[in-house]
């Protein structure tokens, strides 16, 4: 809905390299899509269905431990 806004909250990650971390997130299976703002990675959990939460957490853990 253009012009409409929905309440949400964001997960903000402070990492050494946003570009490298975003690349690792996209390489996960399934890919994790995020954005950057003010040198932080932002994820919007309202775009994640309840049955996808486990895969998201595994993918985040894998991408951030490298």
C-alpha positions, 0 to 999 in steps of 0.5 A: 500500500503506497503511502501506508506505514506499519509499526515494526521494530528492527534488529540492528547489528553492528559489524566490522564490515557491513558489505562482507556481512551482507554478502554472507547473509545473502549466501545463506540457504535461504538467503537473508535479505537486510539493509544498511543504515548508519554503518549498521545492518538492519533486519525487519522481522515482520517480513519473516513468517513464524515457520521461517524463524528457525532458519533465520536464526541458523542463518544469522548464526552461520553468517556472523561466526565467520 
